[in-house]
């Protein structure tokens, strides 16, 4: 597991928490920021997965 995979996963979790917090306080802005952070984390994690796949060749 490389740092991009770890950081990407952490961003996904943080985004989910931010999204749920936004739902609890009825803040569309926080919900959208949370979803955006989740997407950013998913992209970073996918990049890390690709790096690992290439390293294993």
Helices and strands as residue ranges (DSSP letters): H 3-24, H 28-55
